[in-house]
Amino acid sequence: MAKKESRLPSGKYRYRLYLGTGPDGKKKYKSFTASTLRQAKKDAQAWQAVHPVDGPDISLGDACDRFLEGRSGTLSPSTWADYKHRIDYMKKAFPDFFKLPISSINAERMQWLASMLATKRSDNNPDKFISAKTVDEYYSRIKTVLRMNGIHIDGVHLPQKQKPQLNIPENELIKQLLVSLEGNHLEIPVLLAALGPMRRSEIGALTMDDIDFERNIVHVRKDMVRNYSRKWVVKYPKTPAGTRDILYPPVVIEKIRQQGYVTHCNPDTISGNFVRHLKRHDFPSFRFHDLRHYAASFLLALNIPAVYVMQRGGWESAQTMRRYIHALEEQKQQYAQQATAAFQDLL
């Protein structure tokens, strides 16, 4: 198969948009030429936006391939890789479904897909079915492809999602953890997450140029994520909320200055080394990401407005803040019961 993008002898770039498989079984393309590859892709996407699927001969699988090729230059590498991974998984699991003409996909058939996804076993634990959240993520990818082709499906029932349980480390545990990490290569990432809060993808992408040493500010401008080839790449955040400036205690910035770098680890290495450090020092088990939960709950416990906590942590939705506030209420009830029991002993 010819490459979908190439440079012509004239110096211009050609981008070939995949249109599906014709009645003769051959793949169909439409070519776009421009002075830059980015412009050629942009022209292809503009054409695709106003040209619907060419009749019922195109299959759902071809529509998915066409969607992926048309969005390869606009979606972030991690988002595109997620779409690609989930679509490839479903095409392998339900090959006959993806051979159906896209015009034949209706609510009944999408309900079948949702029901079959709900009966799939987890790759990590074959004894369990995949979660309701995972079913929704797979289903929504196909729904997006259909919507982009003018097919809107409603009335499909998905498994009920369970309310996520937050694991928020205690203050004393964080203090002990920081003592154990002094001089360790994980010290800076943990400080940035627990006092930020910063995501591990944001920490992995940080360089010394992102640190304002005079004002003790960390400029969060990019993420380190995996693309579909499983290679680590640096990209801009998905949403404007991910771009922000975080003021840190001077001691944190000074530690970065003395070390001369932020971290040489990618996000997966940060998480893996963090888990091993907890086991080595007999700390309770929790995820590196839970340090973000700690930072958010710590700030909210100080009665700092949720809107500021959202901005500092890069959250776009207030739903996450409500989860933290609910967790704090549960902690308050626990402490209230402990206080009542202690007072009862005095009587």
TORGULO-874244 format. One record per residue (C-alpha): residue in three letters; x, y, z. Coordinates in steps of 0.25 Angstrom, whole numbers. Layout:
<rs>
@type Ala | c1 X | c2 Y | c3 Z .
...
</rs>
This chain:
<rs>
@type Met | c1 0 | c2 0 | c3 0 .
@type Ala | c1 5 | c2 14 | c3 -4 .
@type Lys | c1 9 | c2 23 | c3 8 .
@type Lys | c1 -2 | c2 33 | c3 12 .
@type Glu | c1 8 | c2 44 | c3 12 .
@type Ser | c1 20 | c2 47 | c3 3 .
@type Arg | c1 28 | c2 59 | c3 -2 .
@type Leu | c1 27 | c2 61 | c3 -17 .
@type Pro | c1 39 | c2 64 | c3 -27 .
@type Ser | c1 33 | c2 78 | c3 -27 .
@type Gly | c1 36 | c2 80 | c3 -13 .
@type Lys | c1 21 | c2 80 | c3 -9 .
@type Tyr | c1 15 | c2 70 | c3 0 .
@type Arg | c1 4 | c2 60 | c3 -3 .
@type Tyr | c1 -6 | c2 54 | c3 7 .
@type Arg | c1 -15 | c2 43 | c3 3 .
@type Leu | c1 -28 | c2 42 | c3 10 .
@type Tyr | c1 -34 | c2 28 | c3 12 .
@type Leu | c1 -48 | c2 27 | c3 7 .
@type Gly | c1 -51 | c2 12 | c3 9 .
@type Thr | c1 -52 | c2 0 | c3 0 .
@type Gly | c1 -59 | c2 0 | c3 -13 .
@type Pro | c1 -68 | c2 -11 | c3 -19 .
@type Asp | c1 -56 | c2 -17 | c3 -26 .
@type Gly | c1 -49 | c2 -19 | c3 -12 .
@type Lys | c1 -38 | c2 -8 | c3 -15 .
@type Lys | c1 -35 | c2 3 | c3 -5 .
@type Lys | c1 -40 | c2 17 | c3 -9 .
@type Tyr | c1 -32 | c2 29 | c3 -7 .
@type Lys | c1 -33 | c2 44 | c3 -10 .
@type Ser | c1 -20 | c2 52 | c3 -11 .
@type Phe | c1 -17 | c2 66 | c3 -6 .
@type Thr | c1 -5 | c2 75 | c3 -9 .
@type Ala | c1 0 | c2 87 | c3 -2 .
@type Ser | c1 13 | c2 94 | c3 1 .
@type Thr | c1 14 | c2 88 | c3 15 .
@type Leu | c1 9 | c2 74 | c3 20 .
@type Arg | c1 1 | c2 81 | c3 31 .
@type Gln | c1 -7 | c2 89 | c3 21 .
@type Ala | c1 -9 | c2 77 | c3 12 .
@type Lys | c1 -15 | c2 69 | c3 24 .
@type Lys | c1 -23 | c2 82 | c3 28 .
@type Asp | c1 -29 | c2 82 | c3 14 .
@type Ala | c1 -32 | c2 67 | c3 14 .
@type Gln | c1 -40 | c2 69 | c3 28 .
@type Ala | c1 -47 | c2 81 | c3 22 .
@type Trp | c1 -52 | c2 73 | c3 10 .
@type Gln | c1 -55 | c2 61 | c3 19 .
@type Ala | c1 -64 | c2 70 | c3 28 .
@type Val | c1 -74 | c2 73 | c3 16 .
@type His | c1 -74 | c2 60 | c3 9 .
@type Pro | c1 -82 | c2 49 | c3 15 .
@type Val | c1 -79 | c2 34 | c3 15 .
@type Asp | c1 -80 | c2 29 | c3 0 .
@type Gly | c1 -93 | c2 21 | c3 2 .
@type Pro | c1 -95 | c2 8 | c3 9 .
@type Asp | c1 -83 | c2 1 | c3 2 .
@type Ile | c1 -74 | c2 6 | c3 13 .
@type Ser | c1 -73 | c2 -3 | c3 25 .
@type Leu | c1 -72 | c2 1 | c3 40 .
@type Gly | c1 -58 | c2 -3 | c3 40 .
@type Asp | c1 -54 | c2 5 | c3 28 .
@type Ala | c1 -61 | c2 17 | c3 34 .
@type Cys | c1 -53 | c2 15 | c3 47 .
@type Asp | c1 -40 | c2 15 | c3 38 .
@type Arg | c1 -44 | c2 27 | c3 31 .
@type Phe | c1 -47 | c2 34 | c3 44 .
@type Leu | c1 -33 | c2 31 | c3 50 .
@type Glu | c1 -26 | c2 35 | c3 37 .
@type Gly | c1 -34 | c2 48 | c3 37 .
@type Arg | c1 -31 | c2 51 | c3 51 .
@type Ser | c1 -16 | c2 47 | c3 52 .
@type Gly | c1 -11 | c2 62 | c3 51 .
@type Thr | c1 -21 | c2 68 | c3 60 .
@type Leu | c1 -23 | c2 59 | c3 72 .
@type Ser | c1 -12 | c2 58 | c3 82 .
@type Pro | c1 -3 | c2 46 | c3 81 .
@type Ser | c1 -8 | c2 39 | c3 93 .
@type Thr | c1 -23 | c2 42 | c3 90 .
@type Trp | c1 -21 | c2 37 | c3 75 .
@type Ala | c1 -14 | c2 24 | c3 81 .
@type Asp | c1 -25 | c2 22 | c3 90 .
@type Tyr | c1 -35 | c2 22 | c3 79 .
@type Lys | c1 -26 | c2 13 | c3 70 .
@type His | c1 -24 | c2 3 | c3 82 .
@type Arg | c1 -39 | c2 2 | c3 85 .
@type Ile | c1 -44 | c2 1 | c3 71 .
@type Asp | c1 -33 | c2 -9 | c3 67 .
@type Tyr | c1 -38 | c2 -17 | c3 80 .
@type Met | c1 -52 | c2 -17 | c3 76 .
@type Lys | c1 -50 | c2 -20 | c3 61 .
@type Lys | c1 -42 | c2 -33 | c3 66 .
@type Ala | c1 -52 | c2 -37 | c3 76 .
@type Phe | c1 -65 | c2 -34 | c3 67 .
@type Pro | c1 -60 | c2 -35 | c3 53 .
@type Asp | c1 -74 | c2 -38 | c3 47 .
@type Phe | c1 -80 | c2 -26 | c3 53 .
@type Phe | c1 -69 | c2 -17 | c3 47 .
@type Lys | c1 -72 | c2 -22 | c3 33 .
@type Leu | c1 -86 | c2 -17 | c3 34 .
@type Pro | c1 -90 | c2 -5 | c3 25 .
@type Ile | c1 -89 | c2 7 | c3 33 .
@type Ser | c1 -103 | c2 11 | c3 29 .
@type Ser | c1 -108 | c2 -1 | c3 35 .
@type Ile | c1 -103 | c2 2 | c3 49 .
@type Asn | c1 -115 | c2 6 | c3 58 .
@type Ala | c1 -118 | c2 6 | c3 73 .
@type Glu | c1 -122 | c2 -9 | c3 74 .
@type Arg | c1 -108 | c2 -13 | c3 68 .
@type Met | c1 -101 | c2 -3 | c3 77 .
@type Gln | c1 -108 | c2 -9 | c3 89 .
@type Trp | c1 -103 | c2 -22 | c3 84 .
@type Leu | c1 -89 | c2 -17 | c3 84 .
@type Ala | c1 -90 | c2 -11 | c3 98 .
@type Ser | c1 -95 | c2 -24 | c3 103 .
@type Met | c1 -84 | c2 -32 | c3 97 .
@type Leu | c1 -74 | c2 -22 | c3 102 .
@type Ala | c1 -79 | c2 -24 | c3 116 .
@type Thr | c1 -77 | c2 -39 | c3 116 .
@type Lys | c1 -62 | c2 -38 | c3 112 .
@type Arg | c1 -52 | c2 -42 | c3 122 .
@type Ser | c1 -41 | c2 -33 | c3 127 .
@type Asp | c1 -27 | c2 -35 | c3 121 .
@type Asn | c1 -21 | c2 -32 | c3 135 .
@type Asn | c1 -30 | c2 -41 | c3 142 .
@type Pro | c1 -37 | c2 -52 | c3 134 .
@type Asp | c1 -46 | c2 -55 | c3 146 .
@type Lys | c1 -53 | c2 -41 | c3 145 .
@type Phe | c1 -61 | c2 -35 | c3 134 .
@type Ile | c1 -56 | c2 -21 | c3 129 .
@type Ser | c1 -61 | c2 -9 | c3 137 .
@type Ala | c1 -74 | c2 -1 | c3 133 .
@type Lys | c1 -64 | c2 11 | c3 131 .
@type Thr | c1 -56 | c2 3 | c3 121 .
@type Val | c1 -69 | c2 -2 | c3 113 .
@type Asp | c1 -73 | c2 13 | c3 112 .
@type Glu | c1 -59 | c2 17 | c3 107 .
@type Tyr | c1 -60 | c2 6 | c3 96 .
@type Tyr | c1 -74 | c2 9 | c3 92 .
@type Ser | c1 -72 | c2 24 | c3 92 .
@type Arg | c1 -61 | c2 22 | c3 82 .
@type Ile | c1 -70 | c2 16 | c3 72 .
@type Lys | c1 -81 | c2 26 | c3 75 .
@type Thr | c1 -72 | c2 37 | c3 71 .
@type Val | c1 -68 | c2 31 | c3 58 .
@type Leu | c1 -83 | c2 29 | c3 55 .
@type Arg | c1 -86 | c2 43 | c3 59 .
@type Met | c1 -75 | c2 49 | c3 50 .
@type Asn | c1 -82 | c2 41 | c3 38 .
@type Gly | c1 -96 | c2 47 | c3 42 .
@type Ile | c1 -101 | c2 35 | c3 49 .
@type His | c1 -107 | c2 39 | c3 63 .
@type Ile | c1 -110 | c2 27 | c3 73 .
@type Asp | c1 -118 | c2 29 | c3 85 .
@type Gly | c1 -125 | c2 20 | c3 95 .
@type Val | c1 -114 | c2 10 | c3 97 .
@type His | c1 -113 | c2 5 | c3 112 .
@type Leu | c1 -99 | c2 3 | c3 117 .
@type Pro | c1 -94 | c2 -3 | c3 130 .
@type Gln | c1 -96 | c2 5 | c3 142 .
@type Lys | c1 -82 | c2 12 | c3 146 .
@type Gln | c1 -78 | c2 10 | c3 160 .
@type Lys | c1 -74 | c2 22 | c3 168 .
@type Pro | c1 -59 | c2 23 | c3 169 .
@type Gln | c1 -52 | c2 22 | c3 183 .
@type Leu | c1 -41 | c2 32 | c3 186 .
@type Asn | c1 -29 | c2 28 | c3 193 .
@type Ile | c1 -24 | c2 40 | c3 200 .
@type Pro | c1 -11 | c2 38 | c3 208 .
@type Glu | c1 -11 | c2 44 | c3 222 .
@type Asn | c1 -2 | c2 56 | c3 226 .
@type Glu | c1 7 | c2 48 | c3 235 .
@type Leu | c1 10 | c2 38 | c3 224 .
@type Ile | c1 14 | c2 48 | c3 214 .
@type Lys | c1 23 | c2 54 | c3 224 .
@type Gln | c1 30 | c2 41 | c3 226 .
@type Leu | c1 30 | c2 38 | c3 211 .
@type Leu | c1 38 | c2 51 | c3 209 .
@type Val | c1 48 | c2 48 | c3 219 .
@type Ser | c1 51 | c2 34 | c3 213 .
@type Leu | c1 52 | c2 41 | c3 199 .
@type Glu | c1 62 | c2 51 | c3 203 .
@type Gly | c1 73 | c2 51 | c3 193 .
@type Asn | c1 66 | c2 40 | c3 185 .
@type His | c1 63 | c2 42 | c3 170 .
@type Leu | c1 48 | c2 41 | c3 173 .
@type Glu | c1 49 | c2 53 | c3 183 .
@type Ile | c1 46 | c2 64 | c3 173 .
@type Pro | c1 35 | c2 57 | c3 166 .
@type Val | c1 28 | c2 54 | c3 179 .
@type Leu | c1 29 | c2 68 | c3 184 .
@type Leu | c1 23 | c2 73 | c3 171 .
@type Ala | c1 12 | c2 64 | c3 171 .
@type Ala | c1 8 | c2 65 | c3 186 .
@type Leu | c1 10 | c2 80 | c3 187 .
@type Gly | c1 5 | c2 83 | c3 173 .
@type Pro | c1 -2 | c2 76 | c3 170 .
@type Met | c1 4 | c2 72 | c3 157 .
@type Arg | c1 2 | c2 59 | c3 148 .
@type Arg | c1 13 | c2 49 | c3 145 .
@type Ser | c1 12 | c2 52 | c3 130 .
@type Glu | c1 14 | c2 67 | c3 133 .
@type Ile | c1 26 | c2 64 | c3 143 .
@type Gly | c1 32 | c2 55 | c3 132 .
@type Ala | c1 32 | c2 66 | c3 122 .
@type Leu | c1 38 | c2 77 | c3 131 .
@type Thr | c1 51 | c2 83 | c3 128 .
@type Met | c1 60 | c2 94 | c3 135 .
@type Asp | c1 54 | c2 104 | c3 125 .
@type Asp | c1 41 | c2 102 | c3 131 .
@type Ile | c1 45 | c2 107 | c3 145 .
@type Asp | c1 45 | c2 121 | c3 149 .
@type Phe | c1 56 | c2 121 | c3 160 .
@type Glu | c1 54 | c2 135 | c3 164 .
@type Arg | c1 39 | c2 134 | c3 166 .
@type Asn | c1 38 | c2 120 | c3 171 .
@type Ile | c1 29 | c2 116 | c3 160 .
@type Val | c1 27 | c2 104 | c3 151 .
@type His | c1 22 | c2 107 | c3 137 .
@type Val | c1 13 | c2 95 | c3 133 .
@type Arg | c1 12 | c2 95 | c3 118 .
@type Lys | c1 14 | c2 80 | c3 113 .
@type Asp | c1 12 | c2 66 | c3 115 .
@type Met | c1 20 | c2 53 | c3 113 .
@type Val | c1 11 | c2 42 | c3 107 .
@type Arg | c1 12 | c2 29 | c3 99 .
@type Asn | c1 8 | c2 29 | c3 84 .
@type Tyr | c1 2 | c2 17 | c3 77 .
@type Ser | c1 16 | c2 12 | c3 75 .
@type Arg | c1 18 | c2 12 | c3 90 .
@type Lys | c1 29 | c2 23 | c3 89 .
@type Trp | c1 29 | c2 34 | c3 99 .
@type Val | c1 26 | c2 48 | c3 92 .
@type Val | c1 24 | c2 62 | c3 98 .
@type Lys | c1 11 | c2 69 | c3 94 .
@type Tyr | c1 3 | c2 81 | c3 99 .
@type Pro | c1 -8 | c2 78 | c3 109 .
@type Lys | c1 -22 | c2 74 | c3 104 .
@type Thr | c1 -29 | c2 86 | c3 110 .
@type Pro | c1 -26 | c2 100 | c3 113 .
@type Ala | c1 -27 | c2 96 | c3 128 .
@type Gly | c1 -15 | c2 88 | c3 127 .
@type Thr | c1 -6 | c2 100 | c3 124 .
@type Arg | c1 -3 | c2 107 | c3 137 .
@type Asp | c1 7 | c2 113 | c3 147 .
@type Ile | c1 9 | c2 107 | c3 160 .
@type Leu | c1 16 | c2 114 | c3 172 .
@type Tyr | c1 24 | c2 105 | c3 180 .
@type Pro | c1 31 | c2 107 | c3 194 .
@type Pro | c1 45 | c2 112 | c3 191 .
@type Val | c1 51 | c2 99 | c3 197 .
@type Val | c1 45 | c2 91 | c3 186 .
@type Ile | c1 51 | c2 100 | c3 175 .
@type Glu | c1 64 | c2 101 | c3 182 .
@type Lys | c1 65 | c2 85 | c3 182 .
@type Ile | c1 63 | c2 86 | c3 167 .
@type Arg | c1 73 | c2 96 | c3 165 .
@type Gln | c1 83 | c2 88 | c3 173 .
@type Gln | c1 80 | c2 75 | c3 166 .
@type Gly | c1 81 | c2 82 | c3 152 .
@type Tyr | c1 70 | c2 75 | c3 146 .
@type Val | c1 55 | c2 71 | c3 149 .
@type Thr | c1 55 | c2 56 | c3 146 .
@type His | c1 61 | c2 47 | c3 136 .
@type Cys | c1 49 | c2 37 | c3 137 .
@type Asn | c1 37 | c2 35 | c3 128 .
@type Pro | c1 24 | c2 34 | c3 135 .
@type Asp | c1 23 | c2 19 | c3 136 .
@type Thr | c1 37 | c2 19 | c3 142 .
@type Ile | c1 33 | c2 29 | c3 152 .
@type Ser | c1 21 | c2 21 | c3 156 .
@type Gly | c1 28 | c2 7 | c3 156 .
@type Asn | c1 40 | c2 13 | c3 165 .
@type Phe | c1 30 | c2 19 | c3 174 .
@type Val | c1 22 | c2 6 | c3 177 .
@type Arg | c1 36 | c2 -1 | c3 179 .
@type His | c1 40 | c2 10 | c3 189 .
@type Leu | c1 27 | c2 9 | c3 197 .
@type Lys | c1 29 | c2 -7 | c3 198 .
@type Arg | c1 44 | c2 -5 | c3 202 .
@type His | c1 41 | c2 4 | c3 213 .
@type Asp | c1 28 | c2 -3 | c3 218 .
@type Phe | c1 19 | c2 8 | c3 215 .
@type Pro | c1 4 | c2 6 | c3 212 .
@type Ser | c1 2 | c2 3 | c3 197 .
@type Phe | c1 -4 | c2 15 | c3 189 .
@type Arg | c1 -2 | c2 20 | c3 175 .
@type Phe | c1 7 | c2 32 | c3 171 .
@type His | c1 -5 | c2 38 | c3 165 .
@type Asp | c1 -11 | c2 38 | c3 179 .
@type Leu | c1 -2 | c2 49 | c3 182 .
@type Arg | c1 -10 | c2 58 | c3 174 .
@type His | c1 -22 | c2 54 | c3 182 .
@type Tyr | c1 -14 | c2 58 | c3 195 .
@type Ala | c1 -11 | c2 71 | c3 190 .
@type Ala | c1 -25 | c2 75 | c3 186 .
@type Ser | c1 -31 | c2 70 | c3 199 .
@type Phe | c1 -20 | c2 77 | c3 207 .
@type Leu | c1 -23 | c2 91 | c3 200 .
@type Leu | c1 -38 | c2 89 | c3 201 .
@type Ala | c1 -36 | c2 86 | c3 216 .
@type Leu | c1 -30 | c2 99 | c3 218 .
@type Asn | c1 -43 | c2 105 | c3 212 .
@type Ile | c1 -36 | c2 110 | c3 200 .
@type Pro | c1 -47 | c2 112 | c3 189 .
@type Ala | c1 -49 | c2 100 | c3 180 .
@type Val | c1 -48 | c2 109 | c3 168 .
@type Tyr | c1 -34 | c2 112 | c3 171 .
@type Val | c1 -31 | c2 97 | c3 174 .
@type Met | c1 -36 | c2 94 | c3 161 .
@type Gln | c1 -27 | c2 104 | c3 154 .
@type Arg | c1 -15 | c2 100 | c3 162 .
@type Gly | c1 -17 | c2 85 | c3 158 .
@type Gly | c1 -21 | c2 87 | c3 144 .
@type Trp | c1 -36 | c2 81 | c3 146 .
@type Glu | c1 -46 | c2 86 | c3 136 .
@type Ser | c1 -58 | c2 80 | c3 142 .
@type Ala | c1 -63 | c2 83 | c3 156 .
@type Gln | c1 -68 | c2 68 | c3 157 .
@type Thr | c1 -54 | c2 64 | c3 163 .
@type Met | c1 -54 | c2 75 | c3 173 .
@type Arg | c1 -68 | c2 70 | c3 178 .
@type Arg | c1 -61 | c2 56 | c3 180 .
@type Tyr | c1 -50 | c2 62 | c3 188 .
@type Ile | c1 -60 | c2 70 | c3 197 .
@type His | c1 -69 | c2 57 | c3 199 .
@type Ala | c1 -56 | c2 50 | c3 203 .
@type Leu | c1 -53 | c2 61 | c3 213 .
@type Glu | c1 -67 | c2 60 | c3 219 .
@type Glu | c1 -65 | c2 45 | c3 221 .
@type Gln | c1 -52 | c2 48 | c3 228 .
@type Lys | c1 -59 | c2 59 | c3 237 .
@type Gln | c1 -70 | c2 49 | c3 241 .
@type Gln | c1 -59 | c2 39 | c3 245 .
@type Tyr | c1 -52 | c2 49 | c3 253 .
@type Ala | c1 -65 | c2 53 | c3 260 .
@type Gln | c1 -68 | c2 39 | c3 264 .
@type Gln | c1 -54 | c2 37 | c3 269 .
@type Ala | c1 -56 | c2 50 | c3 277 .
@type Thr | c1 -69 | c2 46 | c3 283 .
@type Ala | c1 -64 | c2 32 | c3 287 .
@type Ala | c1 -52 | c2 39 | c3 294 .
@type Phe | c1 -62 | c2 49 | c3 301 .
@type Gln | c1 -71 | c2 37 | c3 305 .
@type Asp | c1 -59 | c2 30 | c3 313 .
@type Leu | c1 -58 | c2 43 | c3 322 .
@type Leu | c1 -73 | c2 41 | c3 326 .
</rs>
